[in-house]
Every structure is written in structure tokens, then in C-alpha cells.
Amino acid sequence: MSDPRAQLQDLRTRIEAAPALPERADWLARLDAALQALAANAPPAAQLERLRQDVEDAEHARDAANLQRMKVAGQLNTLQKALAAAVPQVDASKDAQSDALRRIEWLANHGGADPGAAAAAKSAEMEAPMPGRAVLEAVIAGQRKFTKQQLEFSIAEAMVLTGWQQTPLELMEQGEPWLAELILKNQAASV
């Protein structure tokens, strides 16, 4: 939608150019009053810019909060999968939290080290959609690459960490080890 002031100014110019228009002077006076009222009620440019910046800041905060929720959900999911891999003796139900608590109870009561369960838990950690410390360290060392899901998550997190200063393509050009190091530094700083 175009600026109403421009539309009114265009109408005023057309009325001025039509000398035979009845009540021409009255119409011009009304248009001038409307233009003045619009100008008086228009927010200053600085206020508009500040409001735009506030909206942008709020969007960034929302995106950061969404990423944090995704991280927590990813961590919880990884933990539940690791527990399921470590204690396959406990059957799964529709309540993941209850299953996790029953598996922890089983581990507390039965103790012992099952090498197969430990390997399954480690595998679950390494393939989780949200890369953990072990994955990040392995990527930095060049021992492995991110999975597709881990790369997508890492790029989203890097966008937040860099304040949206780089596009996903620019972040990918930095390389996976750089992404992993950026995320690992942030995890260490937040501890």
C-alpha cells in the first residue's frame, strides 16, 4: 500500500490543474488540512527505526529461545535413547520419562558394567541430532564429520552465536571443525 500522503498530494495537484472544478478552493483547503494532520500524527523517523530494531531484536531473542528449547529437547531425547540402549531389559511404554526413571532404577539395583550396553549408549550419543561434546571434539580433531541433522543443528546454533552476522552458506564455508569449535567454546563458557 502506498503512502496516503503521496496519494493526497497527487489529488491536490490534479485539483489545482482543473480550474473549472466547482468548490476548488474548498477542496484544496480540506486536502491541505488532511496533509497537515497526517504529518502531525506521523511518528518520527527515529522512532520508526527504533521500533524496527526492537522487532528485529525480539525476533532474534525468539530464535535464540527456540534454539535453546531444541537443545534441551535434543539432550533429553539423547539421554532417553542412551538409557534405552544401556538397559534394554526395561520395556518401553508411551511415557518416556517413566521409562527413563525405571531404567535408572534398574541400573541402580543391578549395577555392573555391560560392555555392549556402554557401546550402544556411546553410539546413541554420537548419532544424536544435537552434537554433544564427544561429537564436537571428534569433528575438531578431524576424526569424523557431522551427520546431516547435526550439521543443520550446528549451523542454526552458530547463527545464533554469531548474532546472525553470517548466512548458513558463509558458516558452512568456515568448515565443520570451525563450527564445532565455536559451539564447544560456547558450551564451555556457559558452564
N, C-alpha and C positions, 0 to 999 in steps of 0.2 A: 504494500500500500504506500502511495507516495505521500509526501509531506502536505498536510492540509494548507499550510501557509502558502506553498507554491501554487496550489490549486486556486486559492483565493486571490493571489496576486495575478494569476493568469486571467481570472474572471474580471478583475479590476481593469486590467489592460484592455480587454475586449470591450468593456463598458465605455471606457474612455474613448475608444476608437469608433464608437457608434453614437454620434452626436444627436441622432434623431430618436434615441431611446427615451420614452416617457419617464419622468421622475429620475433622470440620470444622476443628478446631484445627490438625491436621497440615497440611491443605491451605492454610490461611491462613498458616502459618509458611513453607511452601515458596514461596508466592506473594510473601510479603514478602522472602524471601531472593533470589528471582529479580529483583524490582524493585530491590533494593539493588545487585545485581550489574550490572544494566543501567545504573543511574545511575552506578556507579563506572567503568564502561567507556566511557561516552558521552563523546565529545570535547567540550571546552568550546565554547561558542557563538562565542567569539572565534576559536578555531582553525577552526571551520567557515566563518566569514565570510572568514577569510584564505585558506582553500582555495578558496572560491568566487571570490574576487578573483584568485587565481593562475590558475584555469581561464579566467576572463574575459580576463586579460592574455595568456595563452597563445593563446586564440582570436584576439585582436586581432593578436598577432605573426604568427600563421599567415596571417591575412587579408592583412596587410601584405606578407609574403613572397610570397604568391600573386600579389598585385598587381604586385610587383616582377618576378616571373617573367613575368607577362603583358606588362609593359612591355618587357622585354628581347626577348621573342619578337616583340612587335609592331614594335620597332625593327629587328630582324633581317629580318622579313618586308618591311617598308617599304624597307629598303636593298636587299634582293634584287629587289623589284619595280622600284625605281628603276634598278638596274643593268640589268635585263632591258629596260626601256623605253629606256635610253640606248644599249644595244648589242644591238639585235635580231638582228644578224648571227650571234651565237653561239646555236646551238640549245640548247634546254632538255633536260635529262635528268632522271633520278629523284634525282640528288644535287644539291640546291640550293647547297650550299657549293662544290662543284666548279664548278658553273655560274658562281657569283659570282666565283670566282678566275679562271676563263677569261675572263670579261667584263672584269675589272680588267686582266688581261694584254693583252687586245685593245686596251683604251683606252691602256695604256702604250705599246704598239707602234705604234698608228695615230694616237694623239693627235688634234689638231684639234677644232674645235667644230662640232657638228651642231645647229643651232637646233631642229630637230624632236625630236631626242633629248633635248635640255635641257628642252623644253616637256613632253615625255612624262614625264620624271623629276619635274618640278615638279608635274604633275598627280597622279602616283602619291603624292607626299608629301602633297598637300592632301586626298586622299581616303583616306589610310591610316586604319585603325580607331583607332589611337592618335594623337591630335593632336600634331604636332610644333610647334616654336617658331613657324614661319610661320603655321600654322593658329591657334594661340593668340593671336598678335599681331593677326591679321585679325579674330578674334572680338572681342577687346578693342576694336579700332578701329570695330567695327560694320560691317565690310565683308562679313562672311559669318556664317553660323550653323554650328554643329557638324552633322555628319551624325548619323544615329541612332546608329551604332556609336561615333562619337567622343563623343557626349553620354553614352551609357551608361558608357564608359570613364572619362570625366571625372568623372561622379558617383561612381563607385567609388573613384577616386583621391581625390576631395575628402572622401569619408567617412573614408578612412584619415588624410588630412592634418588633419582636424578632430577626430580621436580619437573618431569615432563619436558625436559630440555632436549631430548633426543627421540627420534622416531624409532619404532621397533626395528626397522631396517638398519638404522645407524647403530643401534645397540648390538644387533647381530653381527655387524661388521667388526665390532670390537673383539669378537671371538668368545667362545664358550668359557675358556679359562678366566677371561676378564669379568664376564658376568658372574661366574661362580665366586670369584674373589670379592667382587662388590657386595654380593649377598652375604657371604661369610663374614666380611668386615662389619656389616650392619648387624648381623646376629651377635657377634662378639661385643659390639658397642651397646647393644640393648640388654645385655646380661648384667 
